[in-house]
């Protein structure tokens, strides 16, 4: 095995999972994170069964359960609440030890990963160290970074770009980031109001031709937790207009009218992309997570697929470094994980968004009635749940050769 470390750009969930999985194999790792500390991301926070299974051997899943919320049931409903399709992940208890979604904010996952990484390995984690370029050589990658006022040069055996949607690593590869950006902005508002009192499951999607919504119960700082609602907003509005106190209040009142005002704890706005890099590899440089693919949040696939990338890549890269496999194994990583990104993550997240925003009331009603019938039929519900929980798609991707 080479003495040169694998360098990972990005200390988000994907980058830290890569570092953990490589460190567990005794592979030297350096993690470069441009921010001074772990990011406090308020968006992602839903974990599907196979993701929990992948993280369990590292001790991550058990620690996530100390604060996370188990969500066995989730819903698709119309705004009036008259049509509700409710799916029970308990139907999958025979195929996974985690027949539920687990809700835990992303910014509570990364400290767990980092703590285990520091305890278990000698990984070198450098915060405030930004990669700004690299040069590939026949047997290594020279990485140029800056830490404070100092420039740093690092020789790496391999470079993994897990540095997010604006990835400097991907830009250095000069690879096309294929896809599109949705025209609307997404508003996220967190409130202490308990939507469960109105019949909402802890994970609910509201179909509406004017303003769909996604509603989730998150643990926050502990019981009773907090509810997070996501809405589309007019692309012509400025960020200040979208986040205006009265505009946020109006969106919540349209979702669930009530005489009292909503207590809004957090609010943010962001744009959403559907993109996949044309390739995830350029010789000794590889991409994973948001650096490789981006999608809308409806279905909770983005963070999960990044963890799946990390586990797949670390396994194959470890075998290459130990000379148990040739470098073609890394091309197999690209084929498997790009297939998952295109055929599963992109397809399902786009389908989910279009279902929620269907403009024709009759079509919308028919779609919801079909979903209700699916949820009530044991065999159809099981098939639907295997897809929406990422179990079936992951199995198909892993069969790609």
C-alpha positions in Angstrom: 0.0 0.0 0.0 1.3 3.5 -0.9 2.5 5.7 2.0 0.8 8.7 0.4 -2.6 9.6 2.0 -6.0 9.7 0.3 -7.0 13.3 0.4 -10.7 14.1 0.8 -12.1 17.6 0.0 -15.1 18.3 2.2 -16.0 17.4 5.8 -19.7 16.9 5.2 -21.5 13.6 5.7 -20.1 12.1 2.5 -16.5 13.2 3.0 -16.5 12.1 6.7 -18.1 8.7 5.8 -15.4 8.2 3.1 -12.7 9.0 5.7 -14.2 6.6 8.3 -14.5 3.8 5.8 -11.0 4.2 4.5 -9.6 4.7 8.0 -11.2 1.5 9.2 -9.1 -0.2 6.5 -5.9 1.4 7.8 -5.6 3.8 4.9 -4.0 7.2 5.7 -6.5 10.0 5.1 -6.3 13.8 5.1 -9.6 15.7 5.1 -9.6 19.3 3.9 -12.6 21.5 4.9 -12.7 25.1 3.8 -15.0 26.2 6.6 -13.5 26.7 10.1 -15.9 24.1 11.6 -18.5 21.6 10.7 -21.4 23.2 8.7 -24.7 23.8 10.5 -27.0 22.6 7.7 -30.7 22.9 8.4 -32.0 21.1 5.2 -31.2 17.4 5.1 -32.2 15.1 7.9 -34.0 12.0 6.7 -32.2 8.6 6.7 -33.5 5.6 4.8 -33.1 1.9 5.9 -30.1 1.0 3.7 -28.3 4.1 4.9 -28.8 3.2 8.5 -27.6 -0.3 7.7 -24.4 1.0 6.0 -23.5 3.3 8.9 -24.3 0.7 11.7 -21.0 -1.2 11.6 -19.2 2.1 12.4 -21.3 2.8 15.5 -22.9 5.8 13.8 -26.5 4.5 13.6 -26.7 3.5 17.3 -25.6 7.0 18.3 -28.1 8.6 15.9 -30.9 6.7 17.6 -30.1 8.4 20.9 -31.7 11.6 19.6 -33.3 10.7 16.3 -37.0 10.2 15.6 -38.2 6.9 14.2 -40.7 7.5 11.4 -42.5 4.3 10.5 -45.5 6.0 8.7 -45.4 8.7 6.0 -48.1 10.4 4.0 -49.0 12.0 0.7 -52.1 14.1 1.2 -54.0 16.9 -0.5 -54.1 20.3 1.1 -57.7 19.8 2.5 -56.6 16.6 4.1 -59.5 14.7 2.5 -57.3 12.4 0.5 -54.4 10.8 2.4 -52.3 7.9 1.3 -50.3 6.6 4.3 -47.5 4.1 3.9 -46.2 1.9 6.6 -42.5 1.0 6.4 -43.1 -1.7 9.0 -44.1 -3.8 5.9 -40.3 -4.1 5.2 -39.4 -5.6 8.6 -38.4 -8.9 6.9 -35.8 -7.2 4.7 -34.2 -4.6 6.9 -33.4 -4.2 10.6 -34.5 -0.6 10.3 -38.1 -0.6 8.9 -38.5 3.1 9.3 -37.0 6.5 8.4 -34.9 8.1 11.0 -35.1 11.9 11.3 -32.0 13.7 12.7 -30.6 17.0 11.5 -27.5 16.7 9.3 -25.6 19.0 11.6 -26.1 16.4 14.3 -24.8 13.5 12.2 -21.4 15.1 11.2 -20.2 15.5 14.8 -20.9 11.9 15.5 -18.9 10.9 12.4 -16.1 13.2 13.3 -15.9 12.0 16.9 -15.7 8.3 15.8 -13.2 9.2 13.1 -10.9 10.9 15.6 -11.3 8.1 18.1 -10.7 5.2 15.6 -8.1 6.5 13.2 -5.1 8.8 12.8 -6.9 10.8 10.1 -5.7 14.3 9.7 -8.7 16.7 9.6 -7.8 20.2 8.6 -10.5 22.9 9.1 -10.0 26.2 7.4 -8.0 24.6 4.7 -9.3 25.2 1.2 -8.3 23.2 -1.9 -7.9 25.6 -4.8 -6.2 23.4 -7.4 -4.5 20.1 -8.1 -2.2 18.5 -10.7 -2.3 14.9 -11.6 1.0 13.0 -12.0 1.4 9.3 -13.1 1.5 8.0 -9.6 0.0 10.7 -7.4 -1.9 13.9 -7.2 -0.3 17.2 -6.1 -2.9 19.2 -4.2 -2.7 23.0 -3.7 -4.5 24.4 -0.7 -4.5 27.5 1.4 -4.8 27.6 5.2 -5.1 31.1 6.6 -2.4 33.1 4.8 -0.3 30.0 4.1 -0.2 28.0 0.9 0.0 24.2 1.4 1.1 21.5 -1.1 0.1 17.9 -0.4 1.0 14.8 -2.3 -1.9 12.3 -2.4 -2.3 8.8 -3.7 -5.9 9.7 -4.7 -8.2 12.8 -4.4 -11.9 12.5 -3.5 -14.1 15.5 -4.2 -16.9 15.5 -1.6 -16.9 19.3 -1.5 -20.5 19.9 -2.3 -22.5 21.3 -5.2 -19.9 24.0 -6.0 -17.1 21.5 -5.9 -13.7 22.8 -6.7 -12.6 19.3 -7.4 -15.3 18.8 -10.0 -14.5 22.1 -11.6 -10.9 21.1 -11.8 -11.9 18.0 -13.7 -13.7 20.3 -16.2 -16.5 17.7 -16.4 -20.0 18.7 -17.5 -22.6 18.9 -14.7 -25.6 17.7 -16.7 -29.1 18.7 -15.8 -31.1 21.8 -14.8 -32.0 24.2 -12.0 -35.7 24.5 -10.9 -37.0 28.0 -11.6 -38.6 28.5 -8.1 -36.8 28.9 -4.8 -37.5 26.7 -1.8 -38.5 28.2 1.5 -37.8 26.2 4.7 -39.5 27.3 7.9 -39.3 25.6 11.2 -42.0 26.0 13.8 -42.9 24.6 17.2 -46.6 24.0 16.1 -47.4 20.3 16.3 -48.9 19.3 12.9 -49.5 15.8 14.3 -52.6 17.3 16.1 -54.0 17.8 12.6 -53.4 14.3 11.4 -50.0 14.8 9.8 -47.5 11.9 10.0 -44.0 12.9 11.0 -43.1 12.8 7.3 -45.9 14.3 5.0 -46.0 15.6 1.5 -48.9 17.9 0.6 -50.0 17.9 -3.1 -51.4 21.2 -4.3 -51.4 22.9 -7.7 -50.8 26.3 -6.2 -48.4 25.6 -3.4 -47.3 22.1 -2.5 -45.5 21.5 0.8 -43.3 19.0 2.6 -43.6 18.7 6.4 -41.3 16.9 8.7 -40.9 16.4 12.4 -37.3 16.9 13.5 -35.8 16.2 17.0 -34.2 19.7 17.3 -32.9 20.0 20.9 -35.1 17.2 22.2 -38.7 16.7 23.1 -41.1 17.9 21.9 -39.0 18.6 18.8 -39.7 20.9 15.9 -41.6 20.8 12.6 -39.9 21.8 9.3 -42.1 22.9 6.4 -40.8 23.3 2.8 -42.6 25.4 0.2 -41.9 26.6 -3.4 -41.7 30.3 -3.9 -41.8 32.8 -6.8 -38.4 32.8 -8.5 -38.9 36.6 -9.1 -38.9 37.4 -5.4 -35.7 38.4 -3.7 -34.4 36.4 -0.7 -35.5 39.2 1.6 -39.0 39.1 0.2 -39.3 35.3 0.6 -38.0 35.5 4.2 -40.1 38.4 5.2 -41.9 37.6 8.4 -45.4 38.1 7.0 -44.6 36.1 3.9 -43.5 33.1 5.9 -46.5 33.4 8.2 -48.8 33.5 5.2 -47.3 30.4 3.8 -47.8 28.5 7.0 -51.3 29.8 7.4 -52.2 28.6 3.9 -50.8 25.2 4.8 -52.8 25.0 8.1 -55.0 28.0 9.0 -55.1 28.8 12.7 -56.2 31.8 14.8 -52.7 32.1 16.4 -49.5 33.1 14.6 -46.9 30.5 14.1 -43.8 30.6 16.2 -41.0 30.4 13.6 -37.7 29.3 15.0 -35.6 29.2 11.7 -36.2 30.1 8.1 -34.0 29.9 5.0 -34.3 29.9 1.2 -32.3 28.1 -1.4 -32.3 27.1 -5.0 -32.6 23.5 -6.1 -30.8 21.7 -8.9 -31.2 18.4 -10.7 -27.7 17.6 -12.0 -25.3 14.7 -12.4 -21.7 14.9 -13.4 -21.0 13.2 -16.7 -18.3 11.1 -15.0 -17.3 10.7 -11.4 -13.7 9.9 -12.2 -10.7 11.5 -13.9 -7.7 9.1 -13.4 -6.8 9.6 -9.7 -9.5 12.1 -8.9 -13.0 10.9 -7.9 -16.3 12.5 -7.0 -18.9 11.6 -4.4 -22.1 13.1 -2.9 -23.3 16.5 -3.9 -20.0 17.1 -5.9 -21.2 14.3 -8.2 -25.0 14.8 -8.2 -27.7 17.2 -6.9 -31.4 16.7 -6.6 -34.5 18.3 -5.0 -35.3 17.2 -1.4 -38.6 15.5 -2.0 -38.1 12.0 -0.9 -34.9 12.6 1.1 -32.5 11.0 -1.3 -29.6 13.4 -1.6 -27.8 12.9 1.7 -28.5 9.2 1.6 -27.1 8.7 -1.8 -23.9 10.5 -0.7 -23.4 8.0 2.1 -24.0 5.2 -0.4 -21.4 6.7 -2.7 -18.9 6.9 0.2 -19.3 3.3 1.3 -19.1 2.0 -2.3 -16.1 4.1 -3.2 -14.1 3.4 0.0 -14.6 -0.4 -0.4 -13.3 -0.3 -4.0 -10.5 2.2 -3.4 -9.3 0.2 -0.4 -9.0 -3.0 -2.6 -7.1 -1.0 -5.3 -4.7 0.3 -2.7 -4.1 -3.2 -1.3 -3.6 -4.4 -4.9 -6.5 -6.8 -4.5 -8.2 -5.2 -7.5 -7.0 -3.1 -10.4 -8.1 0.4 -11.1 -11.0 -0.8 -13.2 -12.8 -1.3 -9.9 -13.1 2.5 -9.6 -14.7 2.6 -13.0 -17.2 0.1 -11.7 -17.8 2.6 -8.8 -18.7 5.2 -11.3 -21.0 3.0 -13.3 -22.8 1.8 -10.2 -23.2 5.1 -8.4 -24.0 7.2 -11.6 -26.6 4.6 -12.5 -28.2 5.1 -9.0 -28.0 8.9 -9.3 -29.7 8.9 -12.7 -32.2 6.0 -12.5 -33.1 6.3 -8.9 -32.3 9.6 -7.2 -33.0 11.9 -10.1 -36.0 10.0 -11.5 -37.8 9.6 -8.1 -37.1 13.1 -6.8 -38.4 14.7 -10.1 -41.4 12.4 -10.1 -42.2 13.3 -6.5 -42.0 17.0 -7.2 -44.2 16.8 -10.3 -46.8 14.7 -8.4 -47.1 17.4 -5.7 -47.3 20.3 -8.1 -49.8 18.7 -10.6 -51.9 21.6 -12.0 -54.9 19.7 -13.2 -57.3 19.0 -10.3 -58.8 15.9 -11.8 -55.3 14.4 -12.6 -54.2 15.3 -9.1 -57.2 13.6 -7.6 -56.7 10.5 -9.7 -53.1 10.3 -8.7 -53.9 10.5 -5.0 -56.6 7.9 -5.3 -54.2 5.6 -7.0 -51.7 6.1 -4.2 -54.3 5.4 -1.6 -55.2 2.2 -3.4 -51.5 1.3 -3.5 -51.0 2.0 0.2 -54.0 -0.2 1.1 -52.8 -3.2 -1.0 -50.1 -5.2 0.8 -48.2 -6.3 -2.3 -48.4 -3.0 -4.1 -47.5 -1.1 -0.9 -44.4 -3.3 -0.4 -43.2 -2.8 -4.0 -43.7 1.0 -3.6 -41.9 1.1 -0.3 -38.9 -0.9 -1.6 -38.5 1.8 -4.2 -39.1 4.9 -2.1 -36.9 3.6 0.7 -34.0 3.2 -1.8 -33.7 -0.6 -1.1 -34.7 -1.7 -4.6 -32.8 0.9 -6.5 -29.6 0.3 -4.5 -29.8 -3.4 -5.2 -30.2 -2.7 -8.9 -27.2 -0.3 -8.9 -25.0 -2.8 -7.1 -25.7 -5.3 -9.8 -24.3 -3.1 -12.5 -21.1 -4.4 -14.0 
